[in-house]
Amino acid sequence: MKKMKTLKKNYEFQNVLKKGKFYIGKQITIYITKNREEANQFGIAISKKTCNAVKRNFIKRKIRENYRLIQNKLAKGYNIVFLWNKKEPIENANFHIIREDMHKSFQKAGILIQ
């Protein structure tokens, strides 16, 4: 299995959040900026105020798996940050809604290759 490149440092997240364009879905918000590499890098940020660690990791797994399924259809050279919508209850976290949010957001951003 191919390893995915992730954003790890706080300044990397801050750069994307400050300079990136954002696309809001039902359950997730996506921030996107260009990078100077030949690959996409992504990061997931969920506030500690939202829920406990078990539930945060549950959401991260859903987002990571959806990204894994769609990453081959994306243009290369972008930094992507996924944020969970705080107003959305964790119990409503749905794999299919997250996939739909990603698909629509990437289409609006123009980086989804059909």
Secondary structure, 3 states (H helix, E strand, C coil): CCCCEECCCHHHHHHHHHHCEEEECCCEEEEEEECCCCCCEEEEECCCCCCCHHHHHHHHHHHHHHHHHHHHHECCCEEEEEEECCCCCHHHCCHHHHHHHHHHHHHHHCCECC
